[in-house]
Amino acid sequence: MNDFIACVGDIDVQEVRYEHGERFIQYCLDRKLSAGTATKKIKHLKRVFQLAEGRGQLDRHPPRKLKPPKVGKRKVLVFTDQECDDLCKAARQYEERGRPVQWELLIRMCLATGMRRGELMNTTWRDIDFANMTVEVSSKKNGADTWEWHIKDNDHRILPLTADLVKLLVEHQMAQPEGNPYVFVPTGRYELIQELRRNGQWTVERGRSPLSKFCHHVNKIRVRAGIESGTFHDLRRTCLSNWVVQGLSLHEVKELAGHAGIDTTERFYPAIRKDVVDRARAASEASRKGHSVARLLRAPAESDKNEELPCANALSVKP
Protein backbone atom coordinates (compact mmCIF):
# COMPACT_ATOMS: atom_id res chain seq x y z
CA MET A 1 0.00 0.00 0.00
CA ASN A 2 2.91 2.36 0.61
CA ASP A 3 3.86 2.21 -3.07
CA PHE A 4 0.24 2.82 -4.08
CA ILE A 5 0.04 5.87 -1.82
CA ALA A 6 3.35 7.15 -3.21
CA CYS A 7 1.86 6.86 -6.69
CA VAL A 8 -1.63 8.36 -6.26
CA GLY A 9 -1.13 10.40 -3.10
CA ASP A 10 -2.67 9.99 0.35
CA ILE A 11 -6.24 10.39 -0.91
CA ASP A 12 -9.44 9.27 0.80
CA VAL A 13 -10.06 5.59 0.14
CA GLN A 14 -13.57 6.41 -1.11
CA GLU A 15 -12.02 8.51 -3.88
CA VAL A 16 -9.95 5.66 -5.36
CA ARG A 17 -10.92 4.95 -8.97
CA TYR A 18 -10.09 2.32 -11.56
CA GLU A 19 -7.73 4.73 -13.31
CA HIS A 20 -5.67 4.99 -10.12
CA GLY A 21 -4.97 1.28 -10.49
CA GLU A 22 -3.87 1.76 -14.09
CA ARG A 23 -1.62 4.59 -13.02
CA PHE A 24 -0.12 2.36 -10.32
CA ILE A 25 0.75 -0.34 -12.87
CA GLN A 26 2.59 2.20 -14.99
CA TYR A 27 4.26 3.57 -11.86
CA CYS A 28 5.66 0.10 -11.08
CA LEU A 29 6.90 -0.43 -14.63
CA ASP A 30 8.47 3.05 -14.75
CA ARG A 31 10.45 2.11 -11.65
CA LYS A 32 11.92 -0.80 -13.62
CA LEU A 33 10.07 -3.41 -11.57
CA SER A 34 9.52 -6.69 -13.36
CA ALA A 35 6.07 -7.59 -14.64
CA GLY A 36 5.98 -10.37 -12.05
CA THR A 37 6.68 -7.98 -9.18
CA ALA A 38 4.10 -5.51 -10.50
CA THR A 39 1.55 -8.33 -10.71
CA LYS A 40 2.17 -9.29 -7.08
CA LYS A 41 1.69 -5.69 -5.97
CA ILE A 42 -1.59 -5.47 -7.90
CA LYS A 43 -2.81 -8.70 -6.29
CA HIS A 44 -2.01 -7.34 -2.83
CA LEU A 45 -3.77 -4.06 -3.65
CA LYS A 46 -6.89 -5.83 -4.89
CA ARG A 47 -6.93 -8.00 -1.79
CA VAL A 48 -6.90 -4.96 0.50
CA PHE A 49 -9.87 -3.43 -1.30
CA GLN A 50 -11.65 -6.77 -1.35
CA LEU A 51 -11.35 -7.05 2.43
CA ALA A 52 -12.52 -3.45 2.89
CA GLU A 53 -15.57 -4.14 0.72
CA GLY A 54 -16.34 -7.36 2.58
CA ARG A 55 -16.21 -5.56 5.92
CA GLY A 56 -18.58 -2.84 4.73
CA GLN A 57 -15.89 -0.15 4.77
CA LEU A 58 -16.32 0.40 1.02
CA ASP A 59 -19.43 0.39 -1.15
CA ARG A 60 -17.47 -0.83 -4.15
CA HIS A 61 -14.17 -2.39 -5.12
CA PRO A 62 -12.61 -0.05 -7.77
CA PRO A 63 -9.62 -2.22 -8.78
CA ARG A 64 -11.74 -5.39 -9.05
CA LYS A 65 -11.42 -5.63 -12.84
CA LEU A 66 -7.90 -4.23 -12.99
CA LYS A 67 -5.75 -6.47 -15.18
CA PRO A 68 -2.10 -6.84 -14.13
CA PRO A 69 0.64 -6.89 -16.78
CA LYS A 70 1.16 -10.21 -18.51
CA VAL A 71 3.99 -12.28 -17.09
CA GLY A 72 5.81 -14.65 -19.37
CA LYS A 73 6.41 -18.18 -18.16
CA ARG A 74 9.86 -18.57 -16.69
CA LYS A 75 11.97 -21.63 -17.21
CA VAL A 76 11.96 -23.91 -14.19
CA LEU A 77 15.57 -24.28 -13.07
CA VAL A 78 16.42 -27.78 -11.86
CA PHE A 79 19.74 -29.40 -11.05
CA THR A 80 21.01 -32.40 -12.99
CA ASP A 81 21.81 -35.63 -11.16
CA GLN A 82 25.51 -34.84 -11.46
CA GLU A 83 25.00 -31.34 -10.05
CA CYS A 84 23.08 -32.80 -7.11
CA ASP A 85 25.98 -35.15 -6.38
CA ASP A 86 28.43 -32.26 -6.68
CA LEU A 87 26.38 -30.14 -4.28
CA CYS A 88 26.29 -32.93 -1.69
CA LYS A 89 30.04 -33.44 -1.99
CA ALA A 90 30.70 -29.70 -1.71
CA ALA A 91 28.40 -29.47 1.32
CA ARG A 92 30.27 -32.31 3.00
CA GLN A 93 33.59 -30.53 2.41
CA TYR A 94 32.06 -27.28 3.69
CA GLU A 95 31.06 -29.01 6.94
CA GLU A 96 34.56 -30.42 7.37
CA ARG A 97 35.81 -26.84 7.68
CA GLY A 98 34.03 -26.56 11.02
CA ARG A 99 30.57 -25.43 9.89
CA PRO A 100 27.99 -26.45 12.54
CA VAL A 101 25.07 -26.88 10.12
CA GLN A 102 24.48 -30.31 8.58
CA TRP A 103 24.50 -28.90 5.05
CA GLU A 104 24.77 -32.21 3.20
CA LEU A 105 21.86 -33.70 5.13
CA LEU A 106 19.85 -30.51 4.60
CA ILE A 107 20.42 -30.67 0.83
CA ARG A 108 19.61 -34.38 0.64
CA MET A 109 16.46 -33.83 2.70
CA CYS A 110 15.26 -31.12 0.33
CA LEU A 111 16.00 -33.23 -2.74
CA ALA A 112 14.03 -36.14 -1.29
CA THR A 113 11.04 -34.32 0.20
CA GLY A 114 10.76 -31.04 -1.70
CA MET A 115 10.36 -29.17 1.59
CA ARG A 116 10.79 -25.40 1.64
CA ARG A 117 13.69 -23.79 3.48
CA GLY A 118 11.50 -22.55 6.33
CA GLU A 119 9.85 -25.95 6.66
CA LEU A 120 13.20 -27.71 6.94
CA MET A 121 14.68 -25.21 9.38
CA ASN A 122 11.60 -25.55 11.61
CA THR A 123 11.51 -29.34 11.54
CA THR A 124 11.81 -30.91 15.00
CA TRP A 125 12.68 -34.47 15.96
CA ARG A 126 9.04 -34.97 16.94
CA ASP A 127 8.17 -34.46 13.26
CA ILE A 128 10.32 -37.42 12.21
CA ASP A 129 8.63 -40.83 12.29
CA PHE A 130 11.53 -43.24 11.97
CA ALA A 131 9.33 -46.35 12.06
CA ASN A 132 7.11 -45.25 9.17
CA MET A 133 9.90 -43.35 7.38
CA THR A 134 7.98 -40.06 7.15
CA VAL A 135 8.37 -36.42 8.13
CA GLU A 136 5.44 -34.26 9.20
CA VAL A 137 5.29 -30.64 8.08
CA SER A 138 3.35 -28.84 10.79
CA SER A 139 3.13 -25.37 12.31
CA LYS A 140 4.76 -24.77 15.68
CA LYS A 141 3.27 -23.06 18.71
CA ASN A 142 5.19 -20.64 20.88
CA GLY A 143 6.32 -22.92 23.70
CA ALA A 144 9.18 -23.40 26.09
CA ASP A 145 11.38 -25.18 23.57
CA THR A 146 9.92 -24.08 20.22
CA TRP A 147 9.13 -20.71 18.67
CA GLU A 148 5.99 -19.79 16.77
CA TRP A 149 6.06 -20.70 13.11
CA HIS A 150 3.36 -21.11 10.47
CA ILE A 151 3.39 -23.15 7.27
CA LYS A 152 2.90 -21.29 4.02
CA ASP A 153 -0.76 -21.62 2.99
CA ASN A 154 -1.34 -23.42 6.33
CA ASP A 155 -0.87 -26.73 4.55
CA HIS A 156 -0.09 -29.53 7.01
CA ARG A 157 1.21 -32.62 5.22
CA ILE A 158 3.22 -35.82 5.65
CA LEU A 159 6.11 -36.64 3.30
CA PRO A 160 8.05 -39.86 2.70
CA LEU A 161 11.68 -40.39 3.65
CA THR A 162 14.08 -42.72 1.87
CA ALA A 163 15.94 -45.47 3.73
CA ASP A 164 19.27 -43.71 3.16
CA LEU A 165 17.88 -40.47 4.52
CA VAL A 166 16.51 -42.18 7.63
CA LYS A 167 19.95 -43.68 8.27
CA LEU A 168 21.58 -40.24 8.03
CA LEU A 169 18.96 -38.73 10.34
CA VAL A 170 19.53 -41.45 12.94
CA GLU A 171 23.28 -40.80 12.87
CA HIS A 172 22.69 -37.05 13.18
CA GLN A 173 20.30 -37.47 16.11
CA MET A 174 22.76 -39.68 17.99
CA ALA A 175 25.52 -37.09 17.55
CA GLN A 176 23.41 -34.05 18.47
CA PRO A 177 23.50 -32.86 22.11
CA GLU A 178 20.30 -33.25 24.14
CA GLY A 179 18.06 -30.28 24.70
CA ASN A 180 17.80 -29.12 21.09
CA PRO A 181 14.48 -30.20 19.52
CA TYR A 182 15.32 -28.87 16.04
CA VAL A 183 16.86 -31.11 13.40
CA PHE A 184 18.76 -28.50 11.40
CA VAL A 185 19.26 -25.61 13.84
CA PRO A 186 22.74 -26.03 15.41
CA THR A 187 22.75 -26.23 19.20
CA GLY A 188 24.80 -23.05 19.55
CA ARG A 189 22.35 -21.14 17.38
CA TYR A 190 19.39 -22.67 19.24
CA GLU A 191 20.76 -21.53 22.60
CA LEU A 192 21.25 -18.00 21.23
CA ILE A 193 17.68 -17.92 19.91
CA GLN A 194 16.35 -19.09 23.28
CA GLU A 195 18.21 -16.22 24.95
CA LEU A 196 16.77 -13.75 22.43
CA ARG A 197 13.29 -15.13 23.13
CA ARG A 198 13.71 -14.68 26.87
CA ASN A 199 14.77 -11.07 26.29
CA GLY A 200 11.84 -10.38 23.98
CA GLN A 201 14.12 -9.90 20.97
CA TRP A 202 12.77 -12.73 18.83
CA THR A 203 9.92 -12.33 16.33
CA VAL A 204 7.70 -14.63 14.29
CA GLU A 205 9.27 -13.19 11.15
CA ARG A 206 12.76 -14.21 12.28
CA GLY A 207 11.47 -17.70 12.99
CA ARG A 208 10.69 -18.21 9.32
CA SER A 209 14.40 -18.74 8.68
CA PRO A 210 16.18 -19.07 12.04
CA LEU A 211 19.62 -19.61 10.52
CA SER A 212 21.55 -16.41 9.80
CA LYS A 213 23.21 -15.84 6.42
CA PHE A 214 21.52 -18.92 4.96
CA CYS A 215 21.79 -17.83 1.31
CA HIS A 216 25.41 -16.79 1.82
CA HIS A 217 26.36 -20.31 2.91
CA VAL A 218 24.33 -21.94 0.13
CA ASN A 219 26.06 -19.79 -2.49
CA LYS A 220 29.47 -20.77 -1.12
CA ILE A 221 28.54 -24.44 -1.43
CA ARG A 222 27.22 -23.91 -4.96
CA VAL A 223 30.43 -22.18 -6.04
CA ARG A 224 32.51 -24.94 -4.45
CA ALA A 225 30.45 -27.45 -6.46
CA GLY A 226 31.34 -25.60 -9.67
CA ILE A 227 27.73 -24.69 -10.46
CA GLU A 228 27.24 -21.29 -12.10
CA SER A 229 23.79 -20.42 -10.79
CA GLY A 230 21.01 -21.76 -8.62
CA THR A 231 19.34 -21.27 -5.25
CA PHE A 232 18.32 -23.51 -2.39
CA HIS A 233 14.72 -23.33 -3.62
CA ASP A 234 15.89 -24.89 -6.89
CA LEU A 235 16.53 -28.07 -4.90
CA ARG A 236 12.81 -28.14 -4.13
CA ARG A 237 12.02 -27.54 -7.81
CA THR A 238 14.36 -30.40 -8.70
CA CYS A 239 12.50 -32.75 -6.36
CA LEU A 240 9.07 -31.78 -7.69
CA SER A 241 10.29 -32.14 -11.27
CA ASN A 242 11.64 -35.60 -10.48
CA TRP A 243 8.28 -36.62 -9.07
CA VAL A 244 6.55 -35.53 -12.27
CA VAL A 245 9.07 -37.34 -14.45
CA GLN A 246 8.69 -40.50 -12.36
CA GLY A 247 4.98 -40.57 -13.07
CA LEU A 248 3.26 -38.91 -10.11
CA SER A 249 0.11 -37.07 -11.15
CA LEU A 250 -0.08 -33.29 -10.93
CA HIS A 251 -2.63 -33.59 -8.13
CA GLU A 252 -0.31 -35.88 -6.16
CA VAL A 253 2.63 -33.51 -6.60
CA LYS A 254 0.43 -30.56 -5.61
CA GLU A 255 -0.53 -32.25 -2.35
CA LEU A 256 3.02 -33.33 -1.54
CA ALA A 257 4.44 -29.90 -2.39
CA GLY A 258 1.83 -27.97 -0.42
CA HIS A 259 0.90 -25.76 -3.36
CA ALA A 260 -2.18 -23.60 -2.89
CA GLY A 261 -3.31 -24.14 -6.50
CA ILE A 262 -2.73 -26.62 -9.29
CA ASP A 263 -1.52 -23.82 -11.58
CA THR A 264 1.72 -23.60 -9.59
CA THR A 265 2.27 -27.34 -9.92
CA GLU A 266 1.61 -27.28 -13.67
CA ARG A 267 4.86 -25.36 -14.15
CA PHE A 268 6.72 -28.61 -13.50
CA TYR A 269 4.83 -30.66 -16.11
CA PRO A 270 6.29 -29.46 -19.46
CA ALA A 271 9.56 -30.71 -20.95
CA ILE A 272 11.77 -30.37 -17.92
CA ARG A 273 13.97 -33.39 -18.24
CA LYS A 274 15.60 -35.11 -21.20
CA ASP A 275 13.17 -38.04 -21.34
CA VAL A 276 10.23 -35.72 -22.04
CA VAL A 277 12.18 -34.07 -24.85
CA ASP A 278 13.11 -37.51 -26.18
CA ARG A 279 9.46 -38.55 -26.38
CA ALA A 280 8.63 -35.39 -28.31
CA ARG A 281 11.57 -36.07 -30.64
CA ALA A 282 10.30 -39.60 -31.29
CA ALA A 283 6.90 -38.19 -32.20
CA SER A 284 8.45 -35.73 -34.63
CA GLU A 285 10.52 -38.47 -36.25
CA ALA A 286 7.41 -40.61 -36.62
CA SER A 287 5.63 -37.77 -38.41
CA ARG A 288 8.48 -37.56 -40.92
CA LYS A 289 7.86 -41.21 -41.79
CA GLY A 290 4.32 -40.47 -42.87
CA HIS A 291 2.50 -40.44 -39.58
CA SER A 292 1.46 -36.87 -38.87
CA VAL A 293 1.60 -35.48 -35.37
CA ALA A 294 -2.11 -34.76 -35.58
CA ARG A 295 -2.73 -38.43 -36.34
CA LEU A 296 -0.52 -39.51 -33.44
CA LEU A 297 -2.38 -37.21 -31.09
CA ARG A 298 -5.80 -38.33 -32.26
CA ALA A 299 -7.96 -39.70 -29.48
CA PRO A 300 -8.50 -43.50 -29.54
CA ALA A 301 -12.19 -43.05 -30.38
CA GLU A 302 -11.26 -41.14 -33.52
CA SER A 303 -8.58 -43.58 -34.67
CA ASP A 304 -9.05 -46.08 -37.44
CA LYS A 305 -10.53 -49.37 -36.31
CA ASN A 306 -8.03 -51.24 -34.15
CA GLU A 307 -5.16 -49.55 -36.00
CA GLU A 308 -1.84 -49.53 -34.18
CA LEU A 309 0.01 -46.26 -34.64
CA PRO A 310 3.80 -46.46 -34.83
CA CYS A 311 5.56 -44.65 -32.00
CA ALA A 312 2.25 -43.86 -30.29
CA ASN A 313 3.94 -44.62 -27.00
CA ALA A 314 6.36 -41.81 -27.70
CA LEU A 315 3.73 -39.25 -26.82
CA SER A 316 2.20 -41.11 -23.92
CA VAL A 317 2.56 -39.17 -20.70
CA LYS A 318 2.07 -40.81 -17.38
CA PRO A 319 -0.76 -39.25 -15.37
N, C-alpha and C positions, 0 to 999 in steps of 0.2 A: 504493500500500500504506500510505502514511503516514496517509491519511484513514481507511482501514479500521481501522488500529490505534487511531487516535483514537476511533473509534466503539465497537469491541468490547473495547479494551484490549490490552495486549501479552501475549496468551495464547499457550500452546503451539500450534503449527500443527496438531498432532494433535487438538486439542480444538475446532477450528473446525467448526461445524455449519451446516446449511442455514439455520436461523433467524438466524444471524449475518449471512448475506447479506441476508435480508429486513430486518433491522434497519439494515443499511448503506444500503439503498435509501431507507428512511425518513429516515435521517440526512442523506443528500444533499438530499432534497426539503425537509427542515426548514431546511436552510441556504440555501434559495431558489435552489438550482442548477436549471438547466433540465432537463427530462426527457432531452434529448439529451446533456447533460454527464453526467448520472447514468448513462445507458446506456453511455457510453464508459468510465466508471470501472468499471462492472460487467464489461464485456468485458475490461478489463485485469486485473481481479481473477481472473476465470475462467481467463485465459491463464496467470497465475502458478501457479495450482493445477494446471492441466493439465500444465504443464512439470514441476512437482514430482512428479506422479503418474507421468509418463512416465519420469522418472529414478529411480523407485523410492524416492523420499523420502517418499511418502505412499501408503497402501494404498487410499485412495479420494479422490474429488474432490467434496467436499461441495457447492460451488456449481454443479455441473454443470447441474442442471435449474432453476437460478435464472432467473426471467424478469424482464428489465429493464422499466422503465416504458415504456408505448407512446409513441412519438414521432410527432407529426403531420407530414405532409409539408409542407415549407416551399416557398414559391413560389421558383422559380429566377429570380433577378434578372439581367436582361440589358439591355444598353444598346441604344437605338435607333440606326439609321444616322446620324441627325442628331447624337445625343449622341456617337457615336464620332468624327464629324468635329469636333465642338466640343472634345473631349478632345485630339485631335491638334493643333488650332490653339492651344489653351491651353498644351499642352506645348511647342510651338515658341516661344511667347512667353516661357514660363518659362525656356527655354534661353537666350534672347536677353538675359536679365538676368544672364548670367555663370555659369549652372549648368553644371558639367562633365559631367553625365550626359546621354546622348542620349535624353531622355525621349520625344520623338516617335517615334523609331525603336523604342524599347522597347515602346511602346504598340502601334504598328503590327505589330510582330513577334508580340506576344501575340495580337492580333486575327486574325492570319493562320495561326498555328501552334497556338494553344491551349496553349502551354507554360506551366508553372508559374513563379512568381517565381524560386525557387531554380534551376530549370533554365536560365532566361534569364541570370541573373546568373553562372552557372558555365559559360556557353557560351564556347568559345574559337574562334579563327579556324580551327583545325584541324577543328572540327566543321562548318564551312561548306563545302559543295561547290558552288562557283559554277557549274561546268560543268553539273552535273545539277540545279541549283536545289533543293538539299535542305539540311537541317540535321540533324545527328546528336545525339541526346540520349544522353549516355553519362557514366558515373561517371568521376571523376578520381582518379588516384593522387597520393600525396604526393611531389612531385618538386621539382626545382630551381626551376621556374617556375610550378608549379601546386600548389594545396593539395588535401588529401583532401576528396572530396565524393561522396556516394552518392545515386543516384536513388531517389525514393520508390517502394517496391514493387520495387526493382531492375529496372525495366522499361526496357531499352535499346530505342530506336526511332528511326526516320528519318521526318522530316516534310517536306512540300513547302514551297517558298518561291515567292512570286509574282514575276513579272518586275520589278514596281515595287520590291518589297522587296529584291531582289538588287541593283538599281541603287543604292538607298540604302545598302546594306551596303558596296558597292564604294567609294562616295564616303566613307563613314565610315572604312574601312580605309586609304584613301589619306591621310586627314587625321590619323590617329592616329599618335603617335610610335612608333618601333620599340622592342621590348623588352617590350611588354605583350601577352601572348597572349589576354587576355580581351576579348570584344566590348563588354560593357556596364560593365565596371569601369573608371572613369577612371584615367588613368596615375598621378595623384597619390595616389589611394586605393590603387592596386596597390603602389606603392612603399612606402607606409606599412604595408600588410599584410605585405610581404616583410620589412620591418624587425621587425615583431612576431613573425613566424615565426622569424627568426634569434635573437631573444631568448627564444624559448619561450613567448610570450604569445598565441599563436594556437591556437584549438581547432577541432575538426571541427564543433562546434555553430555557431561563428561563421561558418564557411564556408558554411553553408546559405543565408545571406543576407549577403554580404560588404559590402553598401552600408549605411551607417549612416542611421538616420532615414528609411528607405524609405517607410513608410506616411505619415509627416509630409509628405513631398514630394508623394506621390500625392494626398493630401487637398487640398493647396494647388492642384494642377492641376485637380482636380475642381471645387473652389469657383470657380476662375477660369473654368471652362467653364460655370458656372451650373447645375451638376447637384447636386440636393439630397443624394443618397446614392449609395453605391456604393464598391466596393473594387477593388484591382488584380485580385483573383481573379475578379471579375465580368467582366473582359475575357476571361478564359479561358472562362467560362460562355457568354459571347456567341458566341465562336468555335464552341464545341461545338454550341450551339443552331443556329447558322447551317448547320453541316454537316448536322444532322438535317433542317432545313427544305429544304436543297438536295438531299435524297434519299439521303444516305449511310445505310447500314444501321446499326443499333445496334452490331453486332459491329465494323464498320469504325470507327465513332466510338470504341468502347471501346479498340481497338488503337492508334489515333492519339493518344487522350488519355492512355493509360497507366493506365487504371483497373484495379484489381485484380479487380473483379467487374462483371458486366453490370448488377447492380442499381443501381450508382452511375450508369451511363450512362442507364438508363431514366428517370431524373429529367428528362432533356432531351427526352423524346419527346412528352409531352402538349402541349396547346395553349399553345405558348410565343409564337409569333408570329401576326400578324394573319391570315395565309393559312390557318392551321389552324382558327382560329375561323370564318373565312369558309366553309370547307368544311362545318363543323358547322352553320352557319346555313343553308346551302343545303339540307342534309338535312332540317332542321326545316321549312323552307318547303315542301319537296316533300311532307312528311307531311301538311301542312295541305291539300294539293291532292288528298288521297285516297290517297296512297302512304305507308303507315305506316313508321316508322323500322325496325320489326322486319322488314318486307318488304324494305326497302332493304339491311338488313344480312344478309339471308338468303344462305347460301352458294350458289354457282352450281348445285351439284348438287340443291339443294332448290327452285330457282326453277322457274317454269312453263316449259314447253318453248320454248326459243329466244325467250323474252320479254325485250324490252329495257325496263329500268326507267328511268324518267325520273330525271335527276340522280343516277344511280348513281355517276358519276364524282366527285360531290361528297364522297363518303365514302372514296374511294380514297386510300390512304396509301402513298407510295413506301416500298419496303423499306429 
